[in-house]
Amino acid sequence: MDAKPKRRTAVENGDGGEDLVLATLIGNGEDLGPIVRHAFEMGRPESLFHQLKSVVRKKEVEIEELCKSHYEEFILAVDELRGVLVDAEELKSELASENFRLQEVGSALLVKLEELLESYWIKKNVTEAIKTSKICIQVLELCVKSNNHMLESQFYPALKTVDLIERTYLQNIPVKALKTAIGKTIPVIKSHIEKKVTSQFNEWLVQVRSSAKDIGQTAIGHTLSARQRDEEMLEHQRKAEEQNISGLGDFVYTLDVEENDEDSVVKFDLTPLFRVYHIHDCLGIQEQFREYYYKNRLLQLNSDLQISTTQPFVESYQTYLAQIAGYFIVEDRVLRTAGDLLSANHVETMWEVAVAKMTSVLEEQFSHMDSATHLLLVKDYVTLLGETFRQYGYEVGQILEVVDRSRDKYHELLLGECHEQIVNTLGSDTYEQMVMRKDADYENNVLSFHLQTSDIMPAFPYYAPFSSMVPDTCRIVRSFIKGSVDYLSYGVHTNFYDIVRKYLDKLLIDVLNEVMLSTIHGGAVGVSQAMQIAANISVLERACDFFLRYAAQLCGIPIRSVERPQASLTAKVVLKTSRDAAYLALLNLVNTKLDEFMNITENINWTSEETPQNGNDYINEAVIYLDTILSTAQQILPLDALHKVGSGALEHISNSIVGAFLSDSVRRFNANAVLSLNNDLKIIEDFADERFHSTGLSEIYKEGSFRGCLLEARQLINLLSSSQPENFMNPVIRQKNYDALDYKNVASICDKFKDSHDGIFGSLSTRNTKQSARKKSMDMLKKRLKDFN
């Protein structure tokens, strides 16, 4: 009894609180691990053991007290438990019997259940197999489909099929081996497709390059057709202007400017390119293909820009330029229709490369050409190329500038060819009047160049005032104008009339005029040739107006703008000067021939004792020659030229007569010589009057006449024949009768005048008396002239 208070005290005074906590934890079934770990960590396991023992002892006391207080109930429970045990044995026996019967019944069911389960699993596996097979069959069918597309080179459907397998079926393939095989094959297929379509693209590159020439030629052909239609319309307009059409009722011209679109479109197939690009897009490598396309097309361009070394440029330029045209037509179509395959910057870069190379090639080739025809042919094709490029939006200014920079070279070659043609024309000319025997000849050689002097059709045969070199030269000049306009057309200049006019002046002045002057001054032409050349120059001078109108017509300039006087050619003035030079050369030849006839110092007996009754033979020959010259000149030369030739020849005769008196070979002369020359001069004067009136010059030159050209000789003869020659010293008389005579010449001639008085019957002759008086008057004149000098 005493122990209990002590223990309670110990609990109260000692670790009773900790034991209570520990007991509570154990009673609650909580984990004592943390407490045990804490005790060991604190180094107080003994205290824990002591507490646990205290808890054990406390529990034992509680059990003991519980057993003492419930002893009877426990005994009853044991008895009941024994009864229950008997019942349990009986129940067990019954359960064993029932279990046996149940086992007997359930065994068959268990066998059926196992069979059912096995069937279920078989069904499940079959279902799984069917599902797997269906997936595999679908995948394999797609693989077969893809393979068929591949075999048929239908790479886009094949790629779409492969993409479908990869996105939809690959992750769901239940067969690992198949899934692995297909997973490894898909990149191989894509790589194969890429190689195949790249190979197709390379084939397309070869094909489009081989077709580029045809594409370019077709496009340039369309441009040429459009140009020809425009030229036809302009030609109709020019005809309308020439005929002075006042309304469309009299003259109608139409032009169908519309053409079939199918004919005007340059056709070529870009489908292979689109297909290849789309496949690369599907493969996700479109950027790679864009670079590949640009690189290869640029390589092709650089190759196309190289000119042939095995063929002359004049034979290969069309192929060369058409190839480049076709190239850029393709690139324009690709740029507009292939999405983002080709950028505008790439096209611009390629165009700059092409322009730089083309301008370099053209400048070099133009500099080496030695034929204007070749240069014009290339120029025409280049301008057609430029117009074609312009239709596709390309800037062609630099290309056309090369053509413009070569215009001087072209015209130099053209001038050289015309020079050769004109030299040949003049060399082969017979310098005889051209005879035309029918209307066609007149139209081709006269009307075509507006050389007619009358609108009335002449009677045939018609003798033109010019030789064959005039229409031949006009054709050469007209061809030159056409060539010049052809070269300058469709270039950088829209109004090039002034340029054509400048080159036309150069042809007429530096070529035609110089060749004719060289012919005139070459010393190989006679009087008839010189006269015909002079007549030809006069006609060519008149033809300058036609040349100018023709140039204006081809340049599209209104004819009225070139008909103003200030708009005439400089060559017209130059030809007029050359015409005067031709007249002078003609006159020199005529005078030279007259000198052959009028060798007065030898043909005249200066001291004859007989009085002449008629003119000398030489003067008749001279008159016949002059009559022939003036008759021919009247047919082919203008009246002003006829006047110049006649005046010059007669003045030369007058000078020859005066010169004969002044000649050193004539030391003296008498009155009979003067009388003889007077007879000759009268013949010339009569001829001069007759020709002056018969040629119609008297109606134009009313203030003078051919006789006036003989004035000096006439006044000298009159003075020497005068009975009062001393009147020469009278200013009034001299001004009236002898104004053409020179003092010194008169003095020299008078010194030679020695009349004879010692004839056999001289002293008996009345004439001698007159001669003696005239001799005294002459001596007086001589003395006064000496005093005057």
Order of alpha helices (4+ residues) and beta strands (2+ residues): alpha-alpha-alpha-alpha-alpha-alpha-alpha-alpha-alpha-alpha-alpha-alpha-alpha-alpha-alpha-beta-alpha-beta-alpha-alpha-alpha-alpha-alpha-alpha-alpha-alpha-alpha-alpha-alpha-alpha-alpha-alpha
